[in-house]
Amino acid sequence: MPWIRGGFVQEFDKTNMPNVSNNLIPSYLGAAYDPERKFTIPWQSGFTGIGFNKQKIKELLGVDTITSLDQFFDPRLKGQILMSSEMGDSIGLVMAWQGANLDNFTDAEFSNALAFIQKQIDSGQIQQIVGNESALSLENGDVAAIVGYAGDLWQLGDEFGFEVPESGGLVFADNLLIPVGAENKQWAEKIVDYFYEPKIAAEVAQYVGYVSPVVGAQEAAKQLDPELAQNRWVFPSQEQFDLVKFFIIMDATKDALYRAEWQKILGN
């Protein structure tokens, strides 16, 4: 993460943050960019995977759900799929499907995934690579399936679905940080800690619909919104976390080179 690499953020003083110390879901530890969460605290999180229009995939594939990239790239969905313009989302899913270890992959594995995506664009299998508007295209019936985010897709309703591919998906976290030079660091830490109270975390989850990183939030949500408390894309199980990885390229030079190659895919 450039902010940490550049020395632009301060380390949290966890003695001021008892809720964070006790209630951060362990699955959020070990991120390559901040393994012990010294500089970053997850705000809200989510999974990247495959979203789909249930009726359209039933018509085209004869199934009710898509659980693999084999299905996503099935020729019967030609021109009916969108991929994300966010490099990590699209490349990460394809590399995992091709057998790469997202924690330690090679230049060749990155290039293979890039070439595969280019081939799918050239053949017309991928209709387009787009940004956050992909969920709207799915909702409007313009396409059958997309690479997207669970937090967006489960909120579209029962006519739509989302799954993490069997080969592996991605998890991301929007993080809270304290910049160097902040005059009220202790007060900022207390504010962050406030949002790690389970009841408060449940209220935030109800509002945004993304994954809460707070232990106890699901139990608190049972009183606030029992249906939300059962939502596996807001309160995922450990088995779901085991299927996903953070995708961060730690080497700044390599990250820049990869992004330059990705921009060529986007036509830039």
C-alpha positions in Angstrom: 0.0 0.0 0.0 1.6 3.3 -1.1 0.5 5.2 2.0 2.4 2.8 4.3 5.4 2.4 1.9 5.7 6.2 1.7 5.6 6.7 5.5 2.4 8.8 5.3 0.5 7.1 8.1 0.9 6.6 11.8 0.8 3.4 13.7 -2.3 3.0 15.8 -2.0 2.8 19.6 -4.1 -0.2 20.3 -4.2 0.7 24.1 -6.7 3.3 23.0 -8.7 0.8 21.0 -10.0 -2.1 23.2 -12.9 -2.8 20.9 -10.6 -3.1 17.9 -8.2 -5.3 19.8 -11.0 -7.7 20.9 -13.4 -7.5 18.0 -11.5 -7.5 14.7 -12.3 -10.6 12.9 -9.1 -12.7 12.7 -9.5 -13.2 8.9 -8.5 -9.6 8.4 -5.1 -10.1 9.9 -2.3 -11.3 7.7 -2.9 -8.9 4.8 0.4 -8.6 3.0 0.3 -4.8 3.1 -0.2 -4.7 6.9 -0.1 -8.2 8.5 -0.7 -7.1 12.1 -3.0 -4.1 11.2 -0.6 -1.6 12.8 -1.5 1.1 10.3 -4.9 0.1 8.8 -8.2 -0.8 10.5 -10.9 -2.3 8.2 -13.9 -0.1 7.9 -16.2 -2.2 5.7 -15.3 -5.1 3.5 -16.6 -7.3 0.7 -16.1 -10.2 -1.7 -15.3 -10.1 -5.4 -16.8 -12.8 -7.5 -19.5 -13.6 -10.1 -22.9 -11.9 -10.2 -25.6 -13.2 -12.4 -29.2 -12.8 -13.6 -30.9 -16.1 -12.6 -33.4 -16.1 -15.4 -30.9 -15.4 -18.1 -28.4 -18.0 -17.1 -31.3 -20.5 -16.8 -32.2 -19.8 -20.4 -28.6 -19.8 -21.6 -26.9 -22.4 -19.4 -29.8 -24.4 -17.9 -28.6 -23.7 -14.4 -29.7 -21.6 -11.5 -26.3 -20.4 -10.3 -22.8 -19.8 -11.5 -20.1 -21.2 -9.3 -17.1 -21.3 -11.6 -15.2 -19.4 -14.2 -15.7 -22.4 -16.5 -19.4 -21.5 -16.5 -18.7 -17.7 -16.7 -16.6 -18.2 -19.9 -18.9 -20.8 -21.4 -19.4 -20.0 -25.1 -23.1 -20.0 -24.6 -22.6 -16.7 -22.6 -20.7 -15.1 -25.5 -21.4 -11.3 -25.5 -23.3 -11.7 -22.2 -20.6 -11.1 -19.6 -18.8 -8.1 -18.3 -15.5 -7.9 -16.4 -14.3 -5.3 -14.0 -12.0 -2.5 -15.0 -10.3 -2.9 -11.6 -7.1 -4.8 -12.5 -7.0 -6.8 -9.3 -10.6 -8.0 -9.5 -10.4 -9.4 -13.1 -6.8 -10.6 -13.1 -7.0 -12.0 -9.6 -10.0 -14.1 -10.4 -8.5 -15.4 -13.6 -5.1 -16.2 -12.1 -6.7 -18.1 -9.2 -8.8 -20.1 -11.7 -5.6 -20.8 -13.7 -3.9 -22.2 -10.6 -1.7 -19.3 -9.5 -1.0 -18.5 -5.9 -2.2 -15.0 -5.4 0.2 -14.5 -2.5 3.2 -15.4 -4.6 2.7 -15.4 -8.4 5.1 -15.0 -11.3 5.3 -12.6 -14.1 4.5 -15.4 -16.5 1.3 -16.3 -14.5 0.2 -12.6 -14.7 0.9 -12.5 -18.4 -1.0 -15.7 -19.0 -4.1 -14.3 -17.3 -3.7 -11.0 -19.2 -3.5 -12.9 -22.5 -6.5 -15.0 -21.7 -8.6 -11.9 -20.9 -7.5 -10.2 -24.1 -8.5 -13.4 -26.1 -11.9 -13.3 -24.5 -12.3 -9.7 -25.5 -11.1 -10.3 -29.1 -13.5 -13.3 -29.5 -16.5 -11.3 -28.2 -17.0 -13.5 -25.2 -16.5 -10.5 -23.0 -18.9 -7.8 -24.1 -17.1 -5.1 -22.2 -14.8 -4.3 -19.4 -16.5 -1.6 -17.2 -16.4 0.0 -13.8 -19.1 0.1 -11.1 -21.9 0.4 -13.6 -21.7 -3.4 -14.3 -24.3 -4.1 -11.6 -26.7 -1.7 -13.3 -26.2 -3.5 -16.7 -27.0 -6.8 -15.0 -30.1 -5.3 -13.4 -31.3 -3.9 -16.7 -31.0 -7.2 -18.4 -28.2 -6.1 -20.7 -26.0 -9.0 -19.7 -26.2 -12.4 -18.0 -23.2 -12.3 -15.7 -20.5 -10.0 -14.4 -17.5 -9.8 -12.2 -18.7 -7.7 -9.3 -19.1 -7.2 -5.6 -21.3 -9.2 -3.2 -22.4 -6.1 -1.4 -23.9 -4.6 -4.6 -25.4 -7.7 -6.0 -27.3 -9.3 -3.1 -29.1 -6.0 -2.7 -30.5 -6.3 -6.3 -33.1 -8.8 -5.1 -34.0 -12.5 -5.5 -33.9 -12.4 -9.3 -30.1 -12.1 -9.1 -27.3 -14.1 -7.5 -23.7 -13.8 -6.4 -21.1 -16.5 -5.8 -17.4 -16.7 -5.1 -15.9 -19.1 -7.7 -14.9 -22.5 -6.5 -11.3 -21.7 -7.7 -11.2 -18.8 -5.3 -12.3 -15.2 -5.0 -11.1 -12.0 -3.6 -11.7 -10.0 -0.4 -11.1 -6.3 -0.1 -11.3 -3.9 2.8 -11.8 -0.1 2.8 -9.4 0.9 5.6 -9.3 3.6 8.2 -5.8 5.3 8.6 -4.4 8.2 10.5 -2.1 10.5 8.5 1.3 11.7 9.8 0.8 15.1 11.3 -2.7 14.5 12.6 -3.2 16.7 15.6 -5.8 14.6 17.4 -4.5 11.1 17.0 -5.9 9.8 20.3 -9.3 11.2 19.5 -9.2 9.6 16.0 -8.4 6.2 17.6 -11.3 6.5 19.9 -13.7 7.3 17.0 -12.4 4.2 15.1 -12.9 2.1 18.3 -16.4 3.4 18.6 -17.3 1.7 15.3 -16.0 -1.6 16.6 -18.7 -1.8 19.2 -20.9 -4.7 17.9 -24.2 -2.8 18.2 -22.7 0.2 16.2 -21.1 -2.1 13.7 -24.5 -3.9 13.1 -26.1 -0.5 12.4 -23.4 0.4 9.9 -23.8 -3.0 8.2 -27.5 -2.5 8.0 -26.9 0.8 6.2 -24.2 -0.2 3.7 -24.9 -3.9 3.1 -21.2 -4.9 3.0 -19.2 -7.2 5.2 -18.8 -6.1 8.8 -15.3 -6.9 10.1 -16.5 -6.8 13.7 -16.8 -9.9 15.9 -20.2 -9.7 17.6 -21.9 -7.6 15.0 -23.9 -10.5 13.6 -25.3 -11.3 17.1 -26.2 -7.6 17.6 -27.9 -7.6 14.1 -30.3 -10.4 15.2 -32.0 -7.8 17.4 -31.8 -5.0 14.8 -32.6 -6.9 11.6 -32.9 -10.7 11.9 -33.0 -11.2 8.1 -29.8 -9.2 7.7 -28.1 -11.3 10.4 -28.6 -14.4 8.3 -27.1 -12.8 5.2 -24.0 -14.7 4.3 -22.6 -11.8 2.2 -22.8 -9.4 5.2 -21.8 -11.9 7.9 -19.8 -14.6 6.1 -18.7 -17.8 7.6 -15.0 -18.8 8.1 -15.5 -21.3 5.2 -16.3 -18.4 3.0 -13.3 -16.5 4.1 -11.2 -19.5 3.3 -12.2 -19.2 -0.3 -10.9 -15.6 -0.8 -7.6 -13.7 -0.6 -6.5 -10.1 -0.6 -4.9 -9.2 -3.9 -2.2 -6.6 -3.3 1.0 -6.2 -5.3 3.6 -5.1 -2.8 6.4 -4.2 -5.1 5.8 -0.7 -6.3 7.8 -1.1 -9.5 6.1 -4.3 -10.5 2.7 -2.9 -9.6 3.3 0.0 -12.0 4.4 -2.3 -14.8 1.4 -4.6 -14.3 -1.0 -1.6 -14.3 0.6 -0.3 -17.5 -0.1 -3.7 -19.2 -3.6 -3.7 -17.9 -4.2 -0.2 -19.3 -3.4 -1.6 -22.8 -6.3 -4.1 -22.2 -8.6 -1.2 -21.5 -7.5 0.5 -24.6 -5.5 3.3 -22.9 
